[in-house]
Amino acid sequence: MTLEEIHGQEITVEASDRMQCAGKALEELLLSAKKQDNLTVGVYESAKVMNVDPDSVSFCVLATEQYECDIALQIHFTLIQAFCFDNDISIVRVNDTRRLAELLGSEEAGEPADAHCVLITSPAESPSGEPALEQLRSFCAESRRRGDWLPAVALPAR
């Protein structure tokens, strides 16, 4: 085994560990935001919030599992990503739309919610001191330094 191969394995293990930690933090953040009623779920609903009160948006999650076939969704994702980058909003993608919907509780209501975009918002009077949010922001900043502008996060399985 060459030095490059060993170094490559270390990077892969490190990236996997970072993604798992970020996944746990994302789950914690989503559940906390849901309890506090600080979630906006859905592409159109998220676009409305971003247009009306962009300063209230703390974090963005895009579910990218099955949108490759839907050109309209691709366009919306591109615009949401650009908005988040321009407004310094950390953003991640998850590949498990079903697990994301489960965390959001949309399957409990019996109706499939549009979980392709989820915004975590914070009231203006409340500082963003959520440890999970800070951990995810740090994960996103580290990913950007590595050249990954839209990092993937794996939500933990139940």
C-alpha positions as CSV (number, residue, x, y, z in Angstrom):
1,M,0.0,0.0,0.0
2,T,1.4,3.4,-0.9
3,L,1.4,6.5,1.2
4,E,-1.2,8.1,-1.0
5,E,-3.6,5.1,-0.6
6,I,-3.2,5.2,3.2
7,H,-3.8,9.0,3.3
8,G,-6.8,8.6,1.0
9,Q,-8.3,6.0,3.4
10,E,-7.8,8.3,6.4
11,I,-9.6,11.1,4.5
12,T,-12.5,8.8,3.7
13,V,-12.9,7.7,7.3
14,E,-12.6,11.2,8.5
15,A,-15.2,12.4,6.0
16,S,-17.6,9.6,7.0
17,D,-17.2,10.5,10.7
18,R,-17.8,14.2,10.0
19,M,-20.9,13.3,8.0
20,Q,-22.3,11.0,10.8
21,C,-21.8,13.8,13.4
22,A,-23.4,16.3,11.1
23,G,-26.3,13.9,10.6
24,K,-26.9,13.6,14.3
25,A,-26.7,17.3,14.7
26,L,-29.2,17.8,11.8
27,E,-31.7,15.4,13.4
28,E,-31.4,17.2,16.7
29,L,-31.8,20.6,15.1
30,L,-34.8,19.5,13.1
31,L,-36.5,18.1,16.1
32,S,-35.8,21.1,18.2
33,A,-37.0,23.5,15.5
34,K,-40.1,21.5,15.1
35,K,-40.9,21.8,18.8
36,Q,-40.3,25.5,18.7
37,D,-42.4,25.9,15.5
38,N,-39.3,27.3,13.6
39,L,-39.6,25.1,10.5
40,T,-40.7,26.0,7.0
41,V,-41.3,23.0,4.9
42,G,-41.7,23.0,1.1
43,V,-40.0,24.6,-1.8
44,Y,-42.7,27.3,-2.4
45,E,-43.2,28.0,1.3
46,S,-39.4,28.4,1.7
47,A,-39.2,30.7,-1.2
48,K,-41.9,32.9,0.3
49,V,-40.1,33.1,3.7
50,M,-36.8,33.9,1.9
51,N,-38.5,36.7,0.0
52,V,-40.4,38.2,3.0
53,D,-38.0,37.7,5.9
54,P,-34.6,36.5,4.7
55,D,-32.9,37.5,8.0
56,S,-35.0,35.0,9.9
57,V,-33.5,32.0,8.0
58,S,-30.8,30.2,10.0
59,F,-30.2,27.1,8.0
60,C,-31.4,25.3,4.9
61,V,-31.8,21.6,4.1
62,L,-32.4,20.3,0.5
63,A,-33.6,16.8,-0.1
64,T,-32.0,15.8,-3.4
65,E,-33.0,12.2,-3.7
66,Q,-35.4,12.2,-6.7
67,Y,-35.3,15.7,-8.2
68,E,-33.0,14.8,-11.1
69,C,-36.1,14.1,-13.4
70,D,-38.0,17.3,-12.4
71,I,-36.5,20.3,-14.2
72,A,-38.7,22.8,-12.3
73,L,-37.4,21.4,-9.0
74,Q,-33.8,21.7,-10.3
75,I,-34.4,25.3,-11.1
76,H,-35.9,26.0,-7.7
77,F,-33.0,24.3,-6.0
78,T,-30.5,26.3,-8.0
79,L,-32.3,29.6,-7.0
80,I,-32.5,28.5,-3.3
81,Q,-28.8,27.6,-3.3
82,A,-27.8,30.9,-4.9
83,F,-30.0,32.8,-2.3
84,C,-28.4,30.9,0.6
85,F,-24.9,31.5,-0.7
86,D,-25.6,35.2,-1.3
87,N,-27.1,35.6,2.2
88,D,-24.5,33.6,4.1
89,I,-27.0,30.9,5.0
90,S,-25.5,27.4,5.6
91,I,-27.0,24.7,3.4
92,V,-26.8,20.9,3.3
93,R,-28.4,18.2,1.2
94,V,-29.8,14.9,2.4
95,N,-30.5,12.0,0.1
96,D,-33.2,10.3,2.2
97,T,-36.4,12.3,1.6
98,R,-38.5,9.6,3.4
99,R,-36.4,9.8,6.6
100,L,-36.5,13.6,6.4
101,A,-40.3,13.5,6.1
102,E,-40.5,11.1,9.0
103,L,-38.5,13.5,11.2
104,L,-40.7,16.4,10.2
105,G,-43.8,14.4,11.1
106,S,-45.4,14.8,7.7
107,E,-46.2,11.1,7.4
108,E,-48.1,11.2,10.7
109,A,-50.6,13.6,9.2
110,G,-51.3,11.2,6.4
111,E,-50.4,13.6,3.7
112,P,-47.1,13.7,1.9
113,A,-45.5,17.0,2.6
114,D,-43.1,18.6,0.1
115,A,-39.9,18.0,2.1
116,H,-37.6,18.9,-0.7
117,C,-36.6,22.1,1.1
118,V,-36.7,22.8,4.8
119,L,-35.7,26.1,6.4
120,I,-34.9,26.5,10.1
121,T,-35.9,29.9,11.1
122,S,-35.2,31.8,14.3
123,P,-37.2,34.7,15.8
124,A,-35.5,38.1,15.6
125,E,-35.5,38.4,19.4
126,S,-33.9,35.0,20.0
127,P,-30.1,34.6,19.4
128,S,-29.1,31.5,17.5
129,G,-27.3,29.7,20.4
130,E,-28.4,26.2,19.4
131,P,-25.4,23.9,19.7
132,A,-26.6,21.6,16.9
133,L,-26.9,24.7,14.6
134,E,-23.4,25.9,15.4
135,Q,-22.1,22.4,14.8
136,L,-23.8,22.2,11.4
137,R,-22.5,25.7,10.5
138,S,-19.0,24.6,11.4
139,F,-19.5,21.4,9.2
140,C,-20.6,23.6,6.3
141,A,-17.7,26.0,6.7
142,E,-15.2,23.1,6.8
143,S,-16.8,21.6,3.7
144,R,-16.6,24.8,1.8
145,R,-12.9,25.1,2.7
146,R,-12.5,21.6,1.1
147,G,-14.3,22.7,-2.0
148,D,-17.7,21.1,-1.3
149,W,-20.2,23.9,-1.5
150,L,-23.3,21.8,-0.9
151,P,-22.2,19.0,1.5
152,A,-24.2,15.9,1.9
153,V,-25.4,14.8,5.3
154,A,-26.7,11.3,6.1
155,L,-29.5,11.3,8.6
156,P,-29.2,8.5,11.2
157,A,-31.5,5.6,10.7
158,R,-34.0,4.7,13.3
